[in-house]
Amino acid sequence: MENDARLCRRPNRLWSGLERPSRLEVMPRRGLRREDAARYVGVSTAKFDECVKDGRMPNPFKIDGCVIWDLRLLDAAFDALSETSEPNSFAD
C-alpha cells in the first residue's frame, strides 16, 4: 500500500476512500418476535410474558409458525401503561 492509507482491504479486492461500499439498508419492521418485542418496550422476556398474560401488553398472532407482536399494538399498550402509572420518584 504504497502511497495511500485510504486503501482498505475488502474480500478479494481493494477500494479507495473515494468510492464507498454500498450501505447496509435497515428495513423497519412492523412485526416483532418475543425477544425483540420485550427489548422494544424495555423489559426482560419474563416481565414481557407477565405483561402479556395479565393484559398490559397485547397478545401475539401467528404467521404460519412464527409468533409475532404488532409494533403499533405494542406502542398503544406502552402509551396506556405510561398514562396510568404512578408518578416516578426519579422525576424529582
Secondary structure, 3 states (H helix, E strand, C coil): CCCCCCCEEECCEEECCCCCCCCCCCCCCCEECHHHHHHHHCCCHHHHHHHHHCCCCCCCEEECCEEEEEHHHHHHHHHHHHHHCCCCHHHC
